[in-house]
Amino acid sequence: MNSILALGRYLFAIPMLIFGVFHFMNAGGMAEMAPLPGGVFWIYLTGAALILAAISIIIKKHDRLACFLLGIMLLIFALSIHLGGAIDGDQASTTNFLKDVALAGGAFAYGLLASPEE
């Protein structure tokens, strides 16, 4: 069971790391989706948060906290960026809304399973 949880940890963290890198590679293109002024700043900040959360999960250092904060961030993304389009019937927005909700659930679940800090 521990080897399955370890595999799951990597399968969850690596996409977060890649999503974070994408935020730095395409900050200008993503900036228009930011629901707050200063779009590029928020894209870089969330990219850094995704990368740091992934590293924390991979090295198992403060991973419970990282997962809790990551889950909150993903729910904020779902509600502030994708929900409006999903309600309007846009399939891409609905897909992204559901993806972020599912990933938030995964972050919370992993956070509960992670060993407490020693």
N, CA, C and O of each residue as an XYZ file, in Angstrom:
472
protein
N       0.819     -1.193      0.000
C       0.000      0.000      0.000
C       0.870      1.267      0.000
O       0.531      2.253     -0.655
N       1.985      1.238      0.733
C       2.855      2.409      0.770
C       3.453      2.723     -0.593
O       3.637      3.890     -0.936
N       3.761      1.676     -1.383
C       4.327      1.935     -2.706
C       3.281      2.551     -3.636
O       3.621      3.361     -4.498
N       2.026      2.177     -3.469
C       0.958      2.780     -4.270
C       0.777      4.249     -3.884
O       0.599      5.104     -4.752
N       0.825      4.543     -2.574
C       0.713      5.929     -2.128
C       1.906      6.753     -2.617
O       1.750      7.918     -2.980
N       3.090      6.151     -2.628
C       4.273      6.865     -3.118
C       4.122      7.167     -4.601
O       4.440      8.271     -5.044
N       3.643      6.203     -5.368
C       3.413      6.425     -6.793
C       2.379      7.535     -6.983
O       2.560      8.423     -7.816
N       1.306      7.482     -6.215
C       0.272      8.512     -6.298
C       0.819      9.890     -5.988
O       0.425     10.876     -6.611
N       1.726      9.960     -5.029
C       2.343     11.239     -4.669
C       3.036     11.838     -5.882
O       2.883     13.027     -6.162
N       3.795     11.025     -6.601
C       4.506     11.514     -7.783
C       3.543     11.829     -8.933
O       3.709     12.826     -9.635
N       2.545     10.978     -9.114
C       1.569     11.207    -10.180
C       0.777     12.488     -9.947
O       0.295     13.098    -10.901
N       0.639     12.897     -8.708
C      -0.059     14.143     -8.385
C       0.887     15.334     -8.466
O       0.517     16.377     -9.004
N       2.090     15.195     -7.946
C       3.009     16.325     -7.848
C       3.607     16.734     -9.191
O       3.758     17.926     -9.460
N       3.945     15.776    -10.028
C       4.621     16.108    -11.287
C       3.754     16.987    -12.191
O       4.270     17.965    -12.732
N       2.463     16.692    -12.385
C       1.657     17.635    -13.171
C       1.582     19.028    -12.550
O       1.554     20.021    -13.277
N       1.547     19.120    -11.211
C       1.534     20.433    -10.560
C       2.813     21.198    -10.902
O       2.777     22.400    -11.164
N       3.939     20.489    -10.896
C       5.218     21.091    -11.259
C       5.182     21.604    -12.702
O       5.630     22.715    -12.982
N       4.655     20.800    -13.596
C       4.572     21.186    -15.009
C       3.610     22.357    -15.188
O       3.905     23.286    -15.941
N       2.458     22.326    -14.504
C       1.523     23.460    -14.577
C       2.208     24.737    -14.109
O       2.019     25.802    -14.696
N       3.003     24.627    -13.052
C       3.727     25.792    -12.547
C       4.717     26.330    -13.568
O       4.811     27.542    -13.767
N       5.448     25.444    -14.212
C       6.397     25.861    -15.255
C       5.645     26.529    -16.406
O       6.107     27.531    -16.950
N       4.492     25.979    -16.777
C       3.689     26.578    -17.847
C       3.290     28.016    -17.503
O       3.209     28.868    -18.388
N       3.043     28.284    -16.223
C       2.683     29.645    -15.820
C       3.820     30.617    -16.138
O       3.570     31.766    -16.503
N       5.046     30.167    -16.002
C       6.185     31.036    -16.310
C       6.438     31.117    -17.817
O       6.904     32.142    -18.314
N       6.137     30.059    -18.532
C       6.377     30.034    -19.974
C       5.340     30.852    -20.752
O       5.639     31.359    -21.833
N       4.119     30.984    -20.206
C       3.041     31.647    -20.943
C       2.287     32.636    -20.057
O       1.060     32.714    -20.112
N       3.015     33.381    -19.251
C       2.374     34.310    -18.313
C       1.529     35.345    -19.048
O       0.426     35.666    -18.607
N       2.023     35.859    -20.142
C       1.279     36.866    -20.888
C      -0.047     36.338    -21.411
O      -1.063     37.031    -21.348
N      -0.041     35.129    -21.920
C      -1.272     34.529    -22.439
C      -2.271     34.183    -21.356
O      -3.480     34.231    -21.583
N      -1.780     33.839    -20.190
C      -2.658     33.479    -19.080
C      -3.161     34.696    -18.306
O      -4.156     34.608    -17.586
N      -2.474     35.829    -18.453
C      -2.782     37.010    -17.646
C      -4.215     37.484    -17.818
O      -4.811     38.002    -16.874
N      -4.777     37.316    -19.007
C      -6.153     37.766    -19.233
C      -7.173     36.949    -18.444
O      -8.299     37.405    -18.248
N      -6.806     35.760    -17.990
C      -7.722     34.948    -17.188
C      -7.719     35.345    -15.719
O      -8.642     34.998    -14.982
N      -6.699     36.062    -15.290
C      -6.597     36.442    -13.875
C      -7.775     37.332    -13.500
O      -8.046     38.321    -14.181
N      -8.480     36.987    -12.417
C      -9.668     37.765    -12.038
C      -9.345     39.051    -11.278
O     -10.258     39.781    -10.895
N      -8.066     39.337    -11.055
C      -7.650     40.525    -10.308
C      -6.733     41.387    -11.166
O      -6.102     40.881    -12.094
N      -6.649     42.682    -10.868
C      -5.685     43.526    -11.593
C      -4.252     43.042    -11.366
O      -3.956     42.402    -10.357
N      -3.382     43.348    -12.299
C      -1.988     42.913    -12.191
C      -1.823     41.482    -12.645
O      -1.089     40.712    -12.025
N      -2.497     41.117    -13.722
C      -2.582     39.738    -14.189
C      -1.298     38.947    -14.207
O      -1.255     37.834    -13.682
N      -0.237     39.498    -14.805
C       1.017     38.745    -14.932
C       1.607     38.444    -13.554
O       2.152     37.361    -13.342
N       1.504     39.387    -12.616
C       1.986     39.143    -11.261
C       1.310     37.908    -10.664
O       1.979     37.053    -10.083
N      -0.018     37.813    -10.806
C      -0.763     36.689    -10.236
C      -0.406     35.378    -10.919
O      -0.393     34.325    -10.282
N      -0.119     35.440    -12.204
C       0.266     34.225    -12.932
C       1.620     33.731    -12.423
O       1.799     32.533    -12.201
N       2.566     34.640    -12.239
C       3.872     34.235    -11.704
C       3.738     33.727    -10.263
O       4.369     32.736     -9.894
N       2.929     34.394     -9.462
C       2.744     33.967     -8.075
C       2.124     32.573     -7.995
O       2.585     31.729     -7.226
N       1.090     32.334     -8.780
C       0.467     31.010     -8.740
C       1.384     29.953     -9.362
O       1.381     28.803     -8.923
N       2.161     30.325    -10.368
C       3.141     29.384    -10.918
C       4.159     28.977     -9.874
O       4.488     27.799     -9.741
N       4.660     29.958     -9.131
C       5.610     29.649     -8.058
C       4.954     28.779     -6.991
O       5.579     27.849     -6.482
N       3.704     29.071     -6.650
C       2.994     28.275     -5.640
C       2.825     26.828     -6.103
O       2.986     25.900     -5.311
N       2.502     26.638     -7.373
C       2.358     25.276     -7.901
C       3.685     24.522     -7.846
O       3.725     23.356     -7.454
N       4.761     25.185     -8.238
C       6.080     24.550     -8.228
C       6.500     24.215     -6.796
O       6.984     23.113     -6.535
N       6.321     25.144     -5.882
C       6.712     24.898     -4.489
C       5.869     23.800     -3.851
O       6.384     22.989     -3.081
N       4.581     23.770     -4.165
C       3.734     22.697     -3.638
C       4.205     21.345     -4.167
O       4.276     20.372     -3.417
N       4.522     21.287     -5.447
C       4.994     20.027     -6.037
C       6.290     19.568     -5.385
O       6.448     18.390     -5.063
N       7.209     20.492     -5.193
C       8.475     20.127     -4.550
C       8.229     19.642     -3.126
O       8.813     18.648     -2.694
N       7.374     20.337     -2.406
C       7.056     19.953     -1.036
C       6.473     18.543     -0.974
O       6.824     17.755     -0.095
N       5.587     18.234     -1.910
C       4.970     16.904     -1.955
C       6.021     15.850     -2.306
O       6.055     14.785     -1.690
N       6.869     16.135     -3.278
C       7.873     15.165     -3.711
C       8.875     14.867     -2.599
O       9.222     13.708     -2.372
N       9.340     15.905     -1.905
C      10.358     15.670     -0.864
C       9.740     15.388      0.511
O      10.453     15.154      1.486
N       8.409     15.414      0.571
C       7.673     15.102      1.808
C       8.069     16.030      2.962
O       8.246     15.586      4.097
N       8.203     17.300      2.659
C       8.534     18.304      3.668
C       7.403     19.327      3.676
O       7.187     20.036      2.693
N       6.695     19.396      4.778
C       5.528     20.279      4.908
C       4.472     19.983      3.853
O       3.758     20.880      3.407
N       4.380     18.710      3.457
C       3.450     18.368      2.385
C       1.985     18.465      2.812
O       1.121     18.724      1.974
N       1.691     18.265      4.087
C       0.300     18.422      4.538
C      -0.151     19.862      4.348
O      -1.228     20.111      3.808
N       0.659     20.798      4.785
C       0.338     22.212      4.626
C       0.281     22.583      3.148
O      -0.630     23.289      2.716
N       1.242     22.113      2.384
C       1.275     22.418      0.949
C       0.007     21.915      0.261
O      -0.560     22.606     -0.585
N      -0.435     20.717      0.624
C      -1.641     20.157      0.003
C      -2.885     20.939      0.404
O      -3.765     21.167     -0.426
N      -2.969     21.347      1.652
C      -4.112     22.143      2.096
C      -4.152     23.470      1.328
O      -5.201     23.856      0.812
N      -3.030     24.157      1.253
C      -2.982     25.437      0.545
C      -3.206     25.263     -0.957
O      -3.865     26.091     -1.585
N      -2.663     24.195     -1.532
C      -2.872     23.908     -2.947
C      -4.350     23.652     -3.219
O      -4.897     24.160     -4.198
N      -4.998     22.871     -2.363
C      -6.426     22.594     -2.531
C      -7.250     23.870     -2.492
O      -8.159     24.052     -3.302
N      -6.936     24.751     -1.556
C      -7.644     26.032     -1.472
C      -7.427     26.842     -2.748
O      -8.375     27.395     -3.305
N      -6.177     26.911     -3.209
C      -5.868     27.674     -4.415
C      -6.630     27.112     -5.614
O      -7.177     27.875     -6.410
N      -6.671     25.798     -5.749
C      -7.367     25.184     -6.876
C      -8.869     25.450     -6.819
O      -9.497     25.650     -7.859
N      -9.450     25.455     -5.626
C     -10.874     25.794     -5.505
C     -11.116     27.253     -5.870
O     -12.123     27.581     -6.497
N     -10.198     28.124     -5.483
C     -10.321     29.536     -5.874
C     -10.267     29.663     -7.401
O     -11.046     30.413     -7.991
N      -9.341     28.927     -8.043
C      -9.281     28.933     -9.507
C     -10.613     28.483    -10.097
O     -11.163     29.133    -10.986
N     -11.123     27.364     -9.591
C     -12.358     26.803    -10.127
C     -13.500     27.811    -10.029
O     -14.254     28.004    -10.983
N     -13.618     28.444     -8.876
C     -14.749     29.346     -8.644
C     -14.578     30.706     -9.321
O     -15.547     31.268     -9.831
N     -13.362     31.235     -9.329
C     -13.183     32.591     -9.839
C     -12.861     32.656    -11.327
O     -13.113     33.678    -11.965
N     -12.316     31.595    -11.884
C     -11.907     31.632    -13.288
C     -12.845     30.818    -14.180
O     -13.215     31.274    -15.262
N     -13.233     29.621    -13.739
C     -13.936     28.693    -14.633
C     -15.436     28.566    -14.406
O     -16.157     28.172    -15.324
N     -15.922     28.882    -13.231
C     -17.340     28.641    -12.928
C     -18.267     29.440    -13.839
O     -19.265     28.909    -14.325
N     -17.947     30.710    -14.072
C     -18.810     31.534    -14.920
C     -19.018     30.937    -16.298
O     -20.146     30.835    -16.780
N     -17.924     30.545    -16.926
C     -18.026     29.917    -18.246
C     -18.747     28.586    -18.199
O     -19.488     28.244    -19.121
N     -18.535     27.827    -17.122
C     -19.224     26.538    -16.978
C     -20.731     26.749    -16.861
O     -21.518     26.010    -17.453
N     -21.121     27.751    -16.100
C     -22.553     28.050    -15.958
C     -23.152     28.471    -17.291
O     -24.308     28.166    -17.584
N     -22.356     29.177    -18.103
C     -22.824     29.608    -19.426
C     -22.841     28.468    -20.438
O     -23.297     28.652    -21.567
N     -22.354     27.301    -20.052
C     -22.400     26.143    -20.933
C     -21.154     25.931    -21.763
O     -21.148     25.076    -22.648
N     -20.089     26.690    -21.504
C     -18.847     26.511    -22.247
C     -18.166     25.215    -21.811
O     -17.832     25.048    -20.639
N     -17.965     24.306    -22.754
C     -17.426     22.990    -22.419
C     -15.995     23.065    -21.901
O     -15.648     22.328    -20.977
N     -15.158     23.924    -22.460
C     -13.769     24.048    -21.985
C     -13.750     24.551    -20.543
O     -12.992     24.047    -19.715
N     -14.588     25.548    -20.247
C     -14.660     26.061    -18.874
C     -15.174     24.993    -17.916
O     -14.683     24.869    -16.794
N     -16.159     24.227    -18.360
C     -16.694     23.149    -17.519
C     -15.622     22.111    -17.250
O     -15.487     21.638    -16.121
N     -14.855     21.748    -18.278
C     -13.774     20.782    -18.112
C     -12.732     21.301    -17.128
O     -12.295     20.568    -16.242
N     -12.335     22.556    -17.280
C     -11.340     23.137    -16.375
C     -11.881     23.290    -14.963
O     -11.146     23.106    -13.993
N     -13.161     23.626    -14.838
C     -13.781     23.712    -13.520
C     -13.719     22.347    -12.823
O     -13.279     22.245    -11.678
N     -14.159     21.315    -13.522
C     -14.158     19.966    -12.939
C     -12.745     19.476    -12.652
O     -12.515     18.812    -11.641
N     -11.795     19.797    -13.532
C     -10.396     19.404    -13.309
C      -9.869     20.028    -12.026
O      -9.264     19.345    -11.200
N     -10.100     21.323    -11.860
C      -9.588     22.001    -10.668
C     -10.273     21.502     -9.398
O      -9.625     21.370     -8.360
N     -11.569     21.224     -9.468
C     -12.273     20.675     -8.299
C     -11.720     19.293     -7.955
O     -11.484     18.987     -6.787
N     -11.515     18.462     -8.977
C     -10.975     17.119     -8.735
C      -9.553     17.181     -8.170
O      -9.219     16.442     -7.244
N      -8.725     18.055     -8.724
C      -7.357     18.193     -8.211
C      -7.355     18.726     -6.783
O      -6.524     18.316     -5.973
N      -8.272     19.633     -6.467
C      -8.381     20.120     -5.085
C      -8.743     18.964     -4.163
O      -8.180     18.836     -3.076
N      -9.678     18.123     -4.591
C     -10.030     16.944     -3.798
C      -8.843     16.022     -3.603
O      -8.644     15.484     -2.515
N      -8.053     15.836     -4.649
C      -6.847     15.016     -4.540
C      -5.835     15.623     -3.586
O      -5.196     14.906     -2.817
N      -5.688     16.932     -3.630
C      -4.754     17.609     -2.717
C      -5.199     17.416     -1.274
O      -4.383     17.106     -0.406
N      -6.492     17.600     -1.016
C      -6.993     17.421      0.351
C      -6.836     15.966      0.806
O      -6.455     15.710      1.948
N      -7.128     15.023     -0.080
C      -7.002     13.605      0.274
C      -5.555     13.237      0.569
O      -5.267     12.586      1.573
N      -4.641     13.656     -0.309
C      -3.228     13.363     -0.044
C      -2.768     14.029      1.251
O      -2.031     13.434      2.036
N      -3.204     15.251      1.465
C      -2.826     15.961      2.692
C      -3.258     15.218      3.948
O      -2.544     15.222      4.951
N      -4.422     14.582      3.897
C      -4.892     13.805      5.042
C      -4.075     12.529      5.230
O      -3.884     12.068      6.355
N      -3.595     11.961      4.124
C      -2.827     10.716      4.191
C      -1.350     10.938      4.489
O      -0.663     10.015      4.927
N      -0.857     12.149      4.258
C       0.551     12.437      4.465
C       0.882     12.313      5.957
O       0.061     12.618      6.821
N       2.086     11.864      6.226
C       2.543     11.731      7.607
C       2.669     13.104      8.245
O       3.125     14.045      7.596
N       2.272     13.236      9.511
C       2.461     14.525     10.183
C       3.935     14.862     10.266
O       4.793     13.979     10.277
N       4.217     16.173     10.326
C       5.616     16.616     10.437
C       6.223     16.084     11.733
O       5.571     16.036     12.776
N       7.454     15.698     11.637
C       8.140     15.151     12.829
C       9.014     16.191     13.448
O       9.671     15.926     14.455
